[in-house]
Amino acid sequence: MYTYEKKEKQGILKIKISKENWEKAVNEVYEKTKNKFTVQGFRKGKAPKKVIEQTYGDTVFFDDAFENVINQEYNKFLTENKEVVPASYPRVEMNSFTVDSGIEATLTFDLMPEIEIGNLSNLTSKKADVVVEDKQIDEELKKEQEKHARFVEEDKACENGDFATIDFSGAIDGVKFDGGTAEDYKLELGSHTFIEGFEEQVVGMKKGETKDINVVFPENYGAENLKGKPAVFTVTVKKVEKKVLPEINDKFVSDTTEFETLEDYRKSIKENLLKQEEEKVERDYEVALIDEVVDRCNVDIPYSMIEHEVSHMVEDFAHRLSHQGMKMEDYLTYIGKTLEEFKKEREEDASKNIKTRLVLQKIISKNNIVATSEELDAKLSEYAGKYGMNLEEFKKNLSPNDYAYFENNLVMTKLLEFIKSKNK
């Protein structure tokens, strides 16, 4: 039994559980969990409910029973009142509980915000021109040139721009530290790959020479145990090489690509760059349009939704950090922030993410933007062809999540077409 009222931006649900339903919930928990209890004189799962309560306390089943009956009533309410859309998990407060009268509890939850769609008939976002400059082509040629560079060993002292193959071993107060030792490391002098002062002291060394190099780790260094510490690296130069780049001409092109002349190769590079630039300009244009649409809409987002979104963003960031071999705690130490400060900085982005999703969903719903079965089959047929399969074969290999992915992509494509049609 329940009663509901909307108060400002919150839903307040009052639930009453009868004595009979409460006893039923307690018995259900007993049946599900009795195998977990050990009672002397009884095999596991065979101890009567009263005996378990005498051994572990009268309220041993109450927490689970309370959670179950509250969830059942809450879900029943949402099923019967589909117009009520919570934006947060409910906060539960027990008002009263007696053996004779049962339970009375109040659930309070934020409601999904109302969305006011602004005027979309006169959007003004502009698409940038697609331009590829000669310097971009030169940069691509430079990358190809670098791929075919040769390294020529020279019998001379190291200079900036040279590549020195070195062994090194670092120590602080005579004690070696993790990550401070390597063999056959190829270091480009002047690249500032190592900490300040290291490469400068390698300059001038010759093959076979060993030297102690004194440096100081910066205060903002990633490893806490090395910050600001003076260290000594014993360095041995094993090889000095000069990087030699091939000349970019027709011969270079014919030897390394499918083209015969530099002119033809430059044209091909330009075509590829134009295609990439067109795709980027289109993406930027779509983002600008969506931002303009969202800015024109009013949405008052409950803070609970922002908190939830921030938590999701932080979890995702921590997961990506773990793939780089770093823990979230270490990262926060490195940037000098607490977890709360880190979360606070993401609230603005979280709010924008939520507002964007809600606005786009509202536009989709309001304008009945859907992916028809014919459109979905057409898109799936395209992908089936790429794998040498017919449509029915391809469908058999798709999971429900795969279908949802293709359907969502189609809806988003149609949504963007709809928004673009409003841009004047």
N, C-alpha and C positions, 0 to 999 in steps of 0.2 A: 504494500500500500504506500502511495506517495502523493505529495502535493508539490507543485512547482510554481515559482514566480520569477519573473525577470526583473532585476533591479539594476538600473543603469546598464552597464556593459557586462554584467555577471548573471549567471543562472544560479538559483538557489533551490535545491531539491531536498525536500524533507521526506525521509523514509521511515516507515514504522514496520518493524518485524514482530509478528505475533509470537507468543510463547511457543506455540506448536511448531511454527516454522524455524524458530531458533533451535529448539530441541532436535528437529530433523537435521538441521545444518551441523550441529555438534555430532550427531550420530554418523552422518556421512563422513566427517573428518576422521572419526574413530575408525570406521571401516577402511578408509584409505591409508591410514598411518599406523594401524595397530602392529604391523610387522616391524616397525622401527623400535618398539619398546621392549626392554628386557625386564622381566618381572620374575623374581625367584619363585620357583615352584611351577612355573608355566613355560611351555614351549613358546617361541616367538610367534606372535600373531594369535595366540590362543587365550591371552589374558582378557578377562571381562573388562568392559569399560570402567565400571566402578573401581575395580582393583587398580587399573592404571591411574585413575584420578586420585586414589588414596596414596599411591606411590609417588607420583610426579606432581600432584597438586590438583585441586578442583578445577582450575582454569587451563589445564594443559592443552585442551583442544580449542580454546576460545579465540585465540588470535586468527587461526586459519578459518574457523567458522565465521567469524565476523567479516573477514575479508571476502569470503565466498558469498555470503548473503548480500553484502553491500554491492558487490560487483554484479550479482544476478539482478538486483533491483535497478541498478543504474543502467545496465544494458537493456533491461525490459523497458525502462522509461525512454531511452534513445530510440528503440525500435518502434515504440508507439507514438513518438513525437519527432518525426524525421526533420521537422523544420528547425529543431534545436540542434545547433552544431557547436560543440565545445571547441575552444581554442587551447585548452590546457587540461591537464589531469585534475580531477576534483580534489579539493582539500576536504578531508572528512573530519567531522567533529561529532563525538558521541554525546547526545544530550541527556539520555537517561538509559538505565539498564537495570531491570529487576527480574527475578525469576518468574514472578507472576504475570507481569505486563509485557515482557519482551524488551525490544530495543527501539529507541528513537534516535536517529542520527541526521545530521545536516551535511549535505554535499554542496560545496561552493566551487564554481568553475567559471573561468573567463569564456565569453562567447565569441565566436568568429565575428570579426568586425564587418560592419556594413560598408559596401563599396559604392562610391558615387563616381560613375564614369563621366569624364569630362567630354567636351566637344571634340570629336575626332574627325570632323569634316574639313578641317583646314590645317592639317599638319604642315610643317614648314621645313623639316629636316632636308638637308641637301646631300647629294652623293658627290664625293670628291672625284676629280678627274683622274683617269688612269694614266700614269706617266712613268716611263722607264728612262733613266738618264744613262749617258755613256759610262759614267763612273761606276754605276751598278754592274754594267757588263764587265768593266775592267776588274771589279772586285771578284766576280765569278771566275774570270780568267786567272786571276791571282791565286785563287783557291786551287784551281787545276794545276797551276804551275808549282805550287807548294807540294802537291801530292807527288810530283815527279822530281823533287829536289834530290841532289846527291850530296853526300857528306865526304869530304876529302880530308884525310889526315895530314896535319902539318907539324913540322918540327920547329916549334917556336913557342914563345910565351903567350899565355892566354890573353885575348883582348875582348872587349865588349862586342857582342855579336857572334863570338865563337861558341861552339858547343864543347864543353869539357866533360869527359866521362870521369867520374870521381867515386872514390870510396870515402865515407865519412862516418865518424863516431862522435856523438856529443855527450857531454857530461856536465853536471852541476855539482860543484864542490867535490869533484873527483868521482861522482857516482853517475853511472850511465842511466838514462831514462828511456821509457818506452817511446818508440817512434823516432829516436834520435840517431839510428844507425842504418846505413844502407851500403850496398855494393853496386858498382857499375851503373851509377845514376847519371843519366845524360842531362846536363844542366846548361840551358842557354843563358850565357852571361849577359846581364843587362835586362833580363826579362822580369826581374823582381819577383821571381817565384819563391825564393827563400826570404827569411826575415832580413830586415835592413842591416847592411854591413857585411853580410856573408859573401855575396857575389863579388862585391868590390874588392874583398881581400883575396879571392881566388884569381882575379885579374893579375897577370904578371907571373903566375906560376907556370912551370914547364912540366912536360911528361916525366913521370918518375919522382917528382918532388912531393915531399910531405911537409905539412905546415899546420900549426895550431892557429885557429881562427877564433877570436874573441867577439862575442855578440851579446846583446841583451834582448830577451824576449819582450815584446810590447805588453803594456798593461792590459790591453783588451784581447790578448791571445786566447784561443779557444780552450786550451787545456789549463784548468785552474791551477795545477801544481807547477806550471811554468811561467805564469804571468809575472812580468817584471824581473825575472831571474836572470843573472849573468850566466852565460854558458861558454864552454870551450869545445870547439869541434876540431878533431884531428882529421885533416883532409889530405888525401893522396890523389894527385892527378894521374890518370892512367892513359888518357888520350886527349888530344886537342884536334878539333875538326872545324873546318869552314863549310858552311852550307852553300852549295852552288845551285842556283836556279837555272833551268833551261830557258833559252830565249823563246819568246812567244812569236812564232811565225808559221808559215804554211807547213813546214816540215814537222814542227812540234804537233800541230793539229792533226796531220795525216798519220803520225806515229801513235797518237794517244786517243784519237776519237774516230767516229765513223765518217767525219767530214774530211774534205781534201784541202780546203783553203780556210784561212783565218776569217775571211769575210763571211763565208757560209756558216762558220761556227759561231761568229758573233750574232748573226741573224737568228740562229737557233736559240742561243742564250736569251736574246731579246724576246723571242716568242714565248719561251717558258716563263720569263720574268713578267711579261705582260699578263699571262694567264694567272700567275700567282697574285699579281697586284690587283687584277680584276676581282678575284675571289676575296682578297683582303678588303678592298673598297666596298664590296657588296656586304661583307660581314659587318664592317664598321657602320655602314649605312643602316643596316637592320638594327644594330645596337642603338644607334642614335634615334631611330624611329620609336623603338620600344621605350627608351628613356623619356622621350617627349610625351608619349602616351601616358606613361606612369606618372610623370610630373603633373599631368593635367587631371589626375584622379585623386580623390580624397579618401584616405584609409587611415583610421585611428587604430594602430596595432597595439594589442595588449602586451605589457612588458613580459609576461610569461612566455609568449610566442618568441620574443626576441631572445630571451634566456635559452630557450630550447634550441633555437637556430644557432646561437653562439656555441653552445655545447657540442652540437653536431659539427660545426666548423672546426673547433679545437680538436675533436676526436679525429677528424679527417686529416688535419695538419700533423697531429702526433703520429698517425699511421704512416704518412708520407715520410716523416722524419725517420721512422724506424727502418724504412727501406734504405736510408742513407747511413744506417748504423749509428744514429744519434737518438738519445732519449729526450723526451720533452723537458724533463727537469734540467738536463745539461744545457739544452738550448736556452731556456729561460735564464739560467745562470750566465750564459755567454752574452745575452743581450741586456742583462741587468734588470729584469722585470719579474714581478710576481705573476702567478697564474691569474689572479684577479685583475691586475693591470692589463695583462695580455688579452683577457676576455673583454674588458671594458673598451679597448681600442677597436674591437671587432663589432661592437653593437650597431654602429652606423651602417656597416656593410650588411649585417644580418637584417636590419630593418628594411634596407633596400631590396634584399633578396626576397623577403616575405611579401613586401608590397608588390613587387614585380609579378610574383607567382599568382597572388590573389587577383590582381588586375587582369592578367592575361586569362586566367580561368573564368573570370566574370565575362570578359568579351567573348570568349569561346562559347559559354553557355547562352549569353544574351543573343548572339547571332547564329546559334545553332550550327557551329562549325564542327563538322564530324568527318571522319574518314569512312566512306561507303565501302561495302564489301568488294565492289568492282574496282575501286581505286586501290584498295589494299591488295587485291589479287594482281593487279597490274604492276604494283611495286615489287611484290614478291616474285613475279615472273622475271623481272629484270635481274634480280639477284640469283634466281634459279639458273638463268642462262649463263651467268658467270661461272657457275660450278658444273655446267654441263648436265643439268637436271631439268626435268619438266616441273610444272607448278605443283602437282600432287606429290611428287617425290620430295620436293623441297619442304612442303608443308609438314610432311611426316616427321621431319627432323627438327621442327620448331617446338620450343617449350611455350607455355603461356606467357612467360616473361619476354620471349622473343617476339611474339605477336604484339604484346603491349608496346614494345620498343618501336616496331615498324608503324603501328597505329599512331603512337604519339608523334613520331617524326612527320607523318602525313598531316596530322592536325596542326602541328606547329608550322609546317610549310604553308598550309592554307590560311592560317592565322596571319602570317607575315604578308601573304599576298593581299589579304583583306586590309591590313593596316596600310600597305603601300598604295592601295587604291584610294585611300583617303588623303594621301599626301599631295598637296597642290604646289 
